[in-house]
Amino acid sequence: MNIHPFLLNESECLSQLQQDALAVFGHAVQSANPYDSTCKALQKETNRQFRFVLSIGKAAVPMMQAAYDTFGADGIQEAVLVTKYEHLGSFSAPNCVCFEAGHPVSDENSRKAAEYVLAGTGSLCETDVCLVLISGGGSALFESSLIDARQQQQITERLLKSGADIYELNCVRKRLSAVKGGKLAAHMQPATVRTYALSDVPGSRPDVIASGPTQQDPVSDETLRGIVKKYDLNDSGIFDTLPSKACLPDHPHFCIV
């Protein structure tokens, strides 16, 4: 069968466009690779010895692997990894305890992971340096609630079903948590805390990514009350007395990778 030259050229053109589109897509995916991005960011890290390394989120495994490959097992005294169920795979590393937990709603393993970290970082000293690696999903995967755990789950579920955006959702999460909104960093004082994060939120606000466990919460009580009223969250009186925000004396190191 003879093919008209015009059709042949058009076919070749489409094929080249498809190849170009796939190449662009592949480059974009590779540039967002959690392992590569974290390795690149950590190369700039001046500190090479870490008392404690925490990696939380759906990309916790490649980010933790990047830390071990960058600093070596000798550079990490103790580590904890918290990721989503079926995301751990075959990962293991020296001195690293791993948890799989619930997402998008926290569960018992989320609490166990947070309590383990709080217990292990309660007596740090000024010379200790901690590395915190954060990725999407960290808000649910890593949680120690200031209220009854089931109530906290119900509030999260209500916000998700009501169409609350990530800023509103994490604003509430921060106030009801013992590890969010800078409270983890406050707990780790007087140690130095250095945070590297893969952002999954528009605008990449540090206090919103995984609800900012190492970042000061800038949200006012008035703003929080507005969200509580908008979504009718106070039917049980939980927010009658607002939980206090963390008090951080300085601005801990934070880097988007």
N, C-alpha and C positions, 0 to 999 in steps of 0.2 A: 504494500500500500504506500503510495506516495504522500508525504506530508508537506503541506505548503511551507515554504521557508519562513513566512511570518509566524506561523504557529510554532515552528521549531524554535525560533528565536525567543518567542514569548515564553515557551516552556523552559528554556534555558535561563531566562531572566527570572522567572518565578523560583526556579531551583536555587539560584544564587541568592535571591532575597530570603528564601527560607533558611539557607545556610548562614547568612549574615544575622538573621533574627535569632537563630539558635546560638550563634557565637556570642551575641550580645547578652542573651539570657544566661548562658553558661558563665560568662564573666561576672554578671551581676550576682549570681548565686555564689560563686566562688569568693567574691569580695565580702560576702556576708557570712562566710563560713566561720562558725564560732571558734573553732580551734585556731585557724590561721589568724583571725582578728585578735584573739587574746594573746597569742604568741607575739604578734607584732607590737601590741601595746605593752606587754610585760618586758620586752627588750629594753624599754626606756626606764624601767624601774631601777632606782639606784640601790635600794635595799635588796640583799640577796639571802637573808636569813629571816625566817618567819616562825614565830612561836606558835601561831594558829592560822590555818587557812580554812575558810568556809566557802563552799560553792553551792548556790541554791538556784533552782529554776529548771526549765526543760532542757536547757543547754549546759547543765551543771557538769556533765561528764566530759565533753570536749574542753570546757574551760578549765576544769581541774587537771585534765591531762596536760593541757598547755602549761599550767603552773609547774607540774612535776618535770616536764621536759625542759622548761626554762631554768628552774632553780635546782633541780635534782632532789632526790630523796633526802640528802643531807641538809638541804636548805629549808626543809619543812619538818618542824618538830611534831606537829599534830594537825590532822585535817578531818573535816566532816563534809560530806557531800549529801545533798538532798535533792532528789529529782522526782519526776512523775513516774507512776507505775509503768513498767515495761520499757523504761528509758535507760535503765542502768546497764543492761547488756552484760558483757563479761568484764567490765571495768573493775580493777582492783589496784591499789597502790599501797606502799608501806605507810603505816601509821595513819591510815585513812579509814574512817567509819562511814558506811554508806546507808542511806535511808531512801525508801520509795514511799511517796505519800499522795494524798488526794488533791485533785484539781478538776474543776475550778473552785470547789468547796473544800475547806480544810477537813481533815479527819484525825483519828487518833494518832496515826503515824506522823502527821504534821506537828502535833503537840509533842510527841516523843522526841522528834528531831530537835525542836526548839529547846526543850527542857535539857536535853543532852548538851547542847551548845552552851546554854546559860550556866549549867553546872561546871563545864570545862573552862569557862572564861571568867569565872567570878573572882579570881585572885591573881590577875595579871599585874605586872609592875611597869614602871615608867620606861624601862629599857626594852620591853616586849613590843614587837611589831606584828600586827595581824593583817592578813590579806582577805578581803571579802570579794567574791566573784558572784555577780548577780545576772540573771537572765529572766525572760518572761515566765510567768507562772509562780514566781517566788512568793507572792502574797499569800497564795493558798497553801503552798507546799511547806512553808515554814511559819508556824504559828504557836504562840502561847497567849491564850485569851485572858483578858482581865475580867471577863464575865463567864457565866456558864457556857461551856463549849457548845451545847446544843442550841442555846439562844444565839450565839455568834453565827453558827451555821445557818439558822433560820433567817437572820438578818441579811446575810450574804445572798442566800437564795432569793429572798424577796427583792433585793436590789437588782439581781441579775434578771429576774422575770419582769421587773418593772421597766427595764430599758435604761437603767442608770448608766452613764458613761464611766469610763475607767477612772476619771478624776474624782467623780462623786463616790464611786465604789471604794476606792482606796483612801479617800478622805475619812470615811467611816471606819474602814479597817484599821487605820493608823491609831485612832483614838481608843479602839477596843482591844488593842494588842499590847503585850509586854515586850515585843521585839521590833515593832514597826515604828515609823516616824522618828528615827534616831535613837530609839530606846535600846537597841542592841549596842550601838556605839557607846552610849552612856554607861551601859552595863560593863563594857570592856575597859573603861577608864581605870587607871591612867595610861593604858597602853596606847600606842599609835595605831590608828586604823586606816588602811589604804584600800579603797574600793574601786573596782573596775566593773563596768556594767554594759551588757548588751541591751539596748533599748527596744521595747516592743510597744511603746506608747507615743502618740503624736506629740511632738515638741520635746521629747526626751527629758522631761523634768526629773532631776535626780530624786526628788522626794516622792515621785509617783511610781518609778520603776520598782517593782516588787514592794511597793509601799514604803520605800526608803528606810530600810533598817539602820542605815548608818548616816542618815541625813536629817537635819532639823526640819520639823514639820512647820511650814509657813502658814498653814490654814488657820484662820481665826475661829474663835468660838462662835461668832455670829454666822459665819459661813457654814459651819457644821450644823448649827441649829436649823438653818434654812434647808439643808439637805434632809435632815431628820423629819422636818415638817412636810417637805415636798413628797416624801415617800411614806409618810405616816409610820415611822419606825418606833415611836415612843409609847406604843400602847401598853407596854409592860413597865414603863417608868425607868428604863435603863439609862436614858439620857437626862434624867432630871438633874443629876449631878455629873457634869462632864469630867471624864478622866483627864488628868493633867497631861501636858505635853512633855517630851523629854527636854532636858536642859543641857545643851552642848556648849562648852566654853569657847570653842573655836570652830573652824570650818574644816572638817576632815578631808583628806585628799580624795578626789572623785574624778574618774575618767571614763568617758564613753568609748568603748572599743569598737 
